[in-house]
């Protein structure tokens, strides 16, 4: 994919979320979705990628931009434990494997997961989504 196609993809992605294409958003969106591949990143890993790409963005800006992408519905946050969040560019409902030894998150096969029931949501609430994270460790 050439640079023009990548730029068009990123600009269209931001427009789907109603976000202005600022320099920082373009930089981060290019790293996240520029090549069309899905990714699971932490704020820290995305910050490290900006350094490698030669376009420094502060860690605070990375966090704020990831939150803006989530609010716009462009990515989902997957919380693995209270201290670790991953941001997933694939926004459809699907389960994840969390690899405890490498601290990585990958997609799990959705067709092999069955959720047969959920409790009723409290009055005035509705279920927004169900996150399934399957934690893996070496046997």
N, C-alpha and C positions, 0 to 999 in steps of 0.2 A: 504494500500500500504506500503510495507516495505521500509527501507532506501535505499537498493540497487536499487529498481525500481524507487524510487524518484530521486536518483542521476543520473540514466540513462536518465530519462525524462528531467531533467534539463540540462545535458550535451548535449543531442540531440537538445534541444531547442536553446541553445547557438550556436551550430554548424550550425543550420539552418540560423542563422543570421551572420555567419562567424566570431563569436566572440570567443576569447580565454577564457577558463574557469578559470579566476583568482579567488582568494579567495573571493574578494568582489562581483564579478559577480555571483559566485556560491551561496553565501549567499543570495543575493537579488533575484536571479532567483528562488531559492528554496522557498522563501516566496511568490513569485508571482505565480509560475506555478507548483511547486513541487507536489501538490496534484491533479493537473489536472483541478481544478476549475478556472473559470474566475473571475477576480477581477477588481475593480476600486479603485485606491489608489492615494493619494497625496504623494508627496515626504516626507512630514512631517509624515504622517501615516505609511509609509513604514519604515522610520527612527525609529519610535517608536517600530515597530515590531522587528527590529534588536536588540533593547535593550532587549526585552522580550525573544528573541531567544538566548541571551547570546553571540552574536557575534557582537560586536560594529563596526559600520561603520560610518564614519563622515557624517554629513548632506550634505556637499559638494560632497562627493563621491556618495551618493544616487542620488543627482541631476545629476551628470555627467554620472552615470551608466544608469539612466532612459533615458537620452538623447541618449546615445549609443544604448540602446535597441530600441528606436524610429527610429533612423537612420538606424538600421539594419532591420527594418520592423517587429520586434517581438512584439511591443506594439504600441498603438496609443495614442497620447495626445489629450485630449478633454478639450478645454478651455471654462470654464463656464462664466467667466467674466474676465476682464483684470488682476485680481489679483489671480485667482484660476484656477489651472490646475489639471486635473485628468489623470491618466495613466491607460489605458484599455488593459487588456491582450487578449481581444477578438478583432481580427483585421479585421473581415469582416465588411462591411457597415451595420450599424444598428443605430437606434435612441436611445436617452437616456432621462430618467426623471431626473431632478435635483430637489431634495427635499430641498426647501429653509429653512425650519425650522431645519433640521438636517444637512444640508450641505453635503448631500450624493448624489451620482450618481448611478443610476441603469439602466439596459437595459429596453427599452420600446418595446412593440410588433411591430416588423418591418412590419408585414402584415397589420397593421392598419394605416400605414402612406403612403400617396400618394403625390409624387412630380410630378406635371404635366408638369413642364417646368422650364428651367433655361435660363438666358440670355446667349447670345453668349460670349465666352471668348474673351478678347482683342487679337489683332493680336499677333501671336507668343506665345500665352499661351494656355494651356488646363486645364480643370477642373481636379484637382487631387482627390478631394473628397468633399462631402457635409456633414457637420455635422448638425444633428438635435438634439437640446437640448430643451426639453419641461420643462419649469420651473413650479414647483408646489408649491402652498401655501395653507394653511388652509382657508376654506371658512368662 
